Amino acid sequence: MMVKTNGAAVQGIDATLITVEVNVGTGEFGYTLVGLPDNAIKESYARVLTALRNNGMDIPRTRITINLAPADIRKEGSSYDLPIAIGILAAGGSIDAEKVSEYMLLGELSLDGSIRPIKGALPMAIQARASGLKGFILPEQNAGEAAIIKDIDIIPVTHLMDAFHYLNDQMDIVPLKKDTRLLFSQEQHGDKMDFEDVKGQENVKRALEIAAAGGHNVIMIGPPGAGKSMLAKRMPSILPPMTLQEALETTKVHSVLGKLNDEAGLIAKRPFRSPHHTISDVALVGGGTNPHPGEISMAHNGILFLDELPEFKRSVLEVLRQPLEERKVTVSRAKLTVDFPSAFYLVAACNPCHCGYLNHPAKECLCSPQQVQRYLSKISGPLMDRIDLHIEVTPVPFEELASTRKGEPSASVRERVVAARERQLQRFEDHPYVYTNAMMPSPLTRQICRLDTEGETLLKIAMEKLDLSARAFDRILKVSRTIADLGESEAILSEHLAEAIQYRSLDRENWGS
């Protein structure tokens, strides 16, 4: 007898329906598994048969052939244990085969039959609904993330026998349901980091507000202990709240990597990722034999913070250039090409020199001009061109550190940021895929960011004196447009342009000398 059960394989951050065909035929007892499985699936033989025996289930004493279709898609992981086990039972007549075909089943089996969690439950649930299946039987630990998908029964199970009894109508398991919008609303509140805790640094806060309002990338340059990391960690608190669509996209990435909180099931706050400078190229952008998302995709719709930027390997920094422009990562293999989303805000920090005390008001720098130049040259020109705002961070004076006065709270800053974003959405309503000033392509930038005669003269002087590239020219226009939006100005005035130009400190000739 041949029975079909349903599983899923994740490719990129999307899932593909996999039909698990189980045939129990005549002949000597044997177990054959085909359909391009990896070693973890091949080892399912021992796990599945032992779990069935340990729970007193009858195993057909004939040849068992299992095919994972379509056979040209690489399957990996141990999540096929449950559909294989249920398929064997259905083929042996212990379960109604027709009912089994109505469900997607996924889960790793322990030898005692208990079910372990899997990765990628959210995209799998989306695919199960798209395939017209009635329900999705999966480990209880993953049910929360799958339950945010409506119009499909999410059946959480903790043991093989739970699935067996449920499919035989011997156990009633109430499908898990969640109000996605209510959950989204609840998870959005409660930021632990707030700008009001930051003493001084008003110029840096202003620059980060501009970055948040226009979706710009930022680098902060300053000595150790000046507060660069502290400010970066608080930037998510001033970004606009995530939309439900953004939350689902971000949750899919974390689901594929198995990084979701068991209880929440939905990421409603903008992620903040801060990888160590020893990270590899693949770990940052994603990849592998069967490609998986990297850190920049985990920062999708949030912040990617690169502390001590010059300490990262040059090859690692260079792979950022394309994702910063295209907001996605394309990983190509011989038989597979996948796209990972990477619409992140880059916030970087570095010291002004190797010892860290160049231009420090109280400490002497021990670096020669050549050492300073060598240190800063670790960050390539093309990468710096893609960073809109360069901010110099100076130590906070004692008087400000000792002050009990709190700064402006993040909620107030966020209100201005949201208002500026709303102006941009109205401006770009006829331009698909452009939502912020930072996303404007060059022709649209020249069209929207028009300058008066005084502004053109000012920008011409800056271009000649700083020897700026064409990309830096566009960046200044975009930043000045954001500053004008924060000031509720329809036109870009000379003061907006002047403020934007001052945020190109690393373009200055002999910077730091």
N, C-alpha and C positions, 0 to 999 in steps of 0.2 A: 504494500500500500504506500502511496506517495501523498505527503501532506506539505502544504506551504504555510510557513509563518513569516512574519515581517520584522525586519530589523532596519538599521540605517547606518550609513557610513558618512562621516564628516569630511568634506573637502573644502579647505579654506575655513569660512565660518558658516557655510551652508551644508545641509545634509541631503543625501540621496537615498531613496528607498532601496533597501536590499531585501530580496526575497530569499528566505532560507528554505530550500527544498530538502525535505527529509524522505528518503525512500527506504522502506524495510522490505527486502526481497528474500528470495530463497537462497539456500547455500550455507556454507560454513560461516560461523560467526566471525565478523570482521568489521572494521570501522574505516571508512574512506571519506576524507574531507577535501573538496576541491573548490575552486572559485577565487584563486589568488589570495589565500589567507597568509598572514604573517605568523611568526612562531608562537605568539600568544594565543592565536586562534587554534593553531595545530595542537597546542597543549590542552585545549578544551576537552579532548577525549578523556583524559584522566579525571579532570574536575567534574565533568558532567556525569559520567558513569558511576564515579564514587559517590557523588551527591545523591543520585537516584537510588543506589543500593542502600546507602545509609538511612534512607527514608522509607525503605521497604517497598519501593516501586518495582513493578515487573518490567524487566528489560528484554526486548525481543532477542532471542538467541539465534538470530540469523544475520545476514550481512546488512549493515547500515551504511547507506551512502548519503552524504550531505553535500549540497551544492549551494554556494553563495552567489546569487545572480543579481546583476550582470557580472559575468566572470572576468571582464576586462578592467574592473575597478579594484584597486588595491584596498584590501580590508585589513585593519589593524586593531589591536586591543582585545580585551577579554569580555567585552560587553555582549558578545554573541552567545555566551554560555546559556542564558535563559531561553532565547528562542530555539536553540538547538535542543535543549532538554525538553521543552514543551512539545517541540516537533516530534521527538522520539516517542513521547508518551501518546501523542495524537495518532502517530502512524501505527502504534501498537494497539490502538482502540481504547485507550484509557481516558481520552478527552475527545469531545466533539470537534472534529477537524474544521467544520464550517464556522464554528464560533471562533476558533483560534485565528482564522484568516481575517477576522474583523479587527484585530488588534495589532499594534506594534509592540514588541516585547524586547527589552534590553536590560542586561544586568550581568554582573560577574558572580559566579557561584563559588561559595566556600565548600569544602568537602562535606560539611554537615548540612548543606542546603541553604544556609543563610545567604543573603544577597548583598553584595558590596556596591558602592556608588560607581557611576560612570561619568565620562566627560561628554559635553555637548548635548545635554538633554534638551535645552531650549531650541536650537535649530532642528533637532530631531522631532520635537513636538510640532513645530511649524510644518515640517515635511509630512508628518502623519496626518495633520488636518488637511493639507493640500492634496494628499493622496486619497482622501475620502474615507479614511478609516474611522471606526467608531470610537476607539480609545487607545490609550498608551499605558501599558503595564511596565512599571519601572521601579528602581529602588526608592525607598521612602526618602532617603537623603536628597534625591534629585527632584522630588515631586514639586517642591516649592517653586523652582525656576520654570518647570514645564507648565504649572498651573496658571501662569499669567497669560497663556494662550487660551482663547475662548473657543467654544463650539467643538470641543473634543473632551472625552472623559479621561481624566488623569487618575490612574489606579495605582496608589502607592502600595508596595509590598516589601516585606522584610525577609521572607523565606520562600523557597521554591514551592512549598506546600500551600502557601497563601495563593499563589498564582494558579496552582493546580485546582484547589477547591473553588476559587472564584470562577474559573472557566467551566467548571462542572456544576455551577449553581449551588454549591454546597456551602458557600460563604458569601456574605453580603459585605462588600467593601464600598463605602460611600466615596464617590469620585471627589477628589480635592478641587475646590474652586476658590479663586481669589478675585477680588474686585481690583483689577489692574490700576484703574485711575485712583482709587482710594489708597492703595498701597504706594503708588507713585507719589501721591501728595504727602503721605506720612513720612516716607523715606527722605524727602527733600529737606527737611528741617533739621536744625541742631548742629551747625558748624562749630567745631571746637576752636578753630583758629580765627582770630579777628584782628583787623587792623588797629583797633583801639588799644591793643596791648603794645604796639610798637611805639617806642619813644623817639621823637624827632623824625629824621629822614623824610621830611615833607616833600622834597623834590623827587625822591625815589617813589614814594606813594603816588605822586602825580603822574609819573611816567608809567607805572604799572596800571593806573586807571585808564590812561590813554591806550595802553596795550590791550586791556580787557575790552574797552569800548570798540576798538576797531579790529580785534582779532590779530594783533601784531605780535611778532616774535621779539624777545628781549634778551639782552645780555647785560649783566651787572658786573662792573669792574671795581674792586676795592680791596683793602687790606683784610687780613684775617680778623674775625670778630666784629666786623662793621655791621653785620646783620643781613647779609645777602641771602643766606638760606632761610632765615626767619621770615623775611619778606616774601620769598618765593613760596613757602608753604602756606602763606595766607592769601595768595592770589586766587585760588578757587573760590574763596568766600566773596569775591567781588565780581566774579563772572556771572553772566545771566543764568538763571536756573535752567536746567536741562528740559527740553521738550520730551514728551512721551516717546516720540520716534527716536530721538537721540539716546534715551535710556535703553530702549530695546536693542539698538545697534551695539551699544557698549556692553550690554549684558550678554549678547551673543558671543562677543570676543572672549569674555571672561568665562563663559560657559564651556566653550570649546577647550579651554586650558584647564578646566576644573578648578577655577579660582573663586567660585561664588560662595557667599555665605549661605549655609543650609537654611537659615530661617528667612532671610529677606527675599531672596529669589529675584530681585530686581535692583539694578544699580541706578539710583536716582540722583546721586551727587557726582559731580564731575571728578573723574579719577585724577590722582596725583602720583606719578611714577618718577622715581629717582634712582636710576640704575647706577651701580658703582663704575668707576672709570676703567676697571679691568674687563668690562663686558666685551664680548666678541661681536663681530659683524652680524652673525646669524641670530644671536640672542637679542640683538637690538631690532633688526628689521624683520626677523622671522625667516623660516626656511626649514631645512631638514629633508630627509628622504621623502617623507609624506609631510609637506610643509605645514607648519604651525605658526600662529601669530607671534610676533616679538614684542618687545617693550613699547615700541612706538604705536603699535596697534592696541596694546593694553591702555595706552594713554589717549585713545580715540575719544574725542569730545572733551578732553581734559588737558592737564598740564604734563609735559615731559620736562623734568628738571635735570639738567646736566651740570652738576657741581664740579668745580675744578676742571673746566672745559679743556684747557691745554694738556691735561694729563691723560685724556682719552687717546687711544691710538688714532693716528691720522686716517687710516682706512675706515675706522668706525665712524668718524665724523663725516667723511666724504659720502658715505651711503645715505646720509640724511638729506642730501641736496635734492634728490628727485622727490622723495615723499613730502618735503616742505612745499614744493611747487605743485605737485599733482594731488596731494592729500590722499594718496593710496600707495600701497606697495604691491608690485607685481612680482611673484616668484615663479620662475619657469623651470620645469624639469622635462625630461625626455618625453614623458607621456602625460604631463599634467601642467597646467598653468592656472594659478589661483591669484585672486586679488584680495588683499587685506586692507580694510579702511585705516587711514592714519591722519585724520583731521584733528591734529593736536596743536596746542600752543607751546612753542619752544621757549623755555625760560632757562637761560644759561648763566653761570657765574664763574668768575675767575679772579685770581690775584693780578695786580698790575705788573708783577715781575716774579722771578723765581723765589726770592726771599719774602715777597709779599708787602714790602714797605715803601715802595716807590711813591713819592709825593705825600708820604705820611707826615702829619703835622708835628709829631713828637719823636718818631723813631727814624733812624738813618737807614737808607737802602744800601745794601752791600753789593749790588749788582752793577756791572759795567753797562754802558749803552749797548754794546754788542750782545750781552747776555739778555738784556731786556728785549731787544729786537728778536733774538732767537726764541725766547719764550713765547712772545706774542705771535710769532710767525708760525707756530704750531697750528694755529687756526687759519685755515686757508682763506684767501680773498673771496672766492666764490661762495663759501659758506657765510662769511661775514656780510656779503651783499644781501643774503636772504634774511638777515636779522635786522629788523626795522629800527629798533631803539637801542642805543648804546648808552648805559647809565653809569656815571661815576658815583660810587658809594663811599662816603667819608665816615670816619669814626664819629660817634655821637658824643658831644661834650658832656662833662660831668653834670652840669646844671640840668640838662634835659633828662639824663638818666635818673637823677635823684628826684625829679619832679613827680608829684602825685597826680598831675593832670593827665587824664586819658585822652588819646587821640580820637579822631573821627571814626565812628564804628563802620564796619564793613557794609552794614545794611544801607547806610546813607550813600556810600560810594556806589554800591550796586544799583541804587535807584537812578543815579546819573548814567551809569553804564547801560542799563536797560533802556532808558529814554534815548540814548544815542543809537543803540542797536535798532530801535523801532524806526528812527529816521532813515537808517540805512536800508531796512527792509522795504520801506515805502519807495526809496530811491531806486532799488534794484528789482522791483516787482515785475518789470518787463525783461529781466535778464536772468534766465534760469541758471542755477548752480552758483550764483553770486549772492552772498548773504551779508558779507561784511566788507569794509573798505579794503582790508588786506587781501581779499580774494579777487579784486578787480584785475582783469587782464590789461595789458599796456594800452591798447586802443581806447578802452573804456575809461582808463585813468586819465588820459589826455582830454577826453571828451567831458568828463565830469569835473575834474580838478583844474578848472580854468583860473588863471591868475590875472590880476590887473597889471598895469605897467610897472608900478612900484614893486610888486611881488616878483615879476619876471626879472627885474634888475637885481633884486636881492638874491634870487636863486642862481642867476648867472654868475654873480661874484662868488657864491659858495661853491659852485661847480668847478670854477677855475682855481680857486684857492685850495680846495680840498682834493682836487683831481678825482672827482667822483665818477663812477661808472654809470652807464645808462640805467642799470637796474637800481642803483642807489638813488638816481634822479626820480624814478617812479616811486621808490619807497618814501622819499621825502614828501612827495605830493599826496600819497595815501595817508601818511601820518598827519599832515597838515589838514586834510579833509576830516579826519577823526577829531582833531583838536577843535575844528570849527563846529562839528556836530555836538561836542560836549559844551561848547559855548552857545549853542542854539543859533548859530549863524548860517545863513544860506550861502554866503560868499566866503572864500578863503582870503582872509585879511593878512597883511604883512606880519602882524604879531603872531598869527597862527603859523605862518611859514618860518618865522625866526625861531620859534620854539621847536619846530620839527627839525630844523637844521642843527640845533644844539644837541640833538640826540644822535648825532653821527660822530661821536668823540673819537672812535677808533679809526675814522677816516682822516683825521687831522694829520698834516705833515709833521713828522718827528714827534708823534704823540708820546708823552711820557718822558721826553728828554729834558 
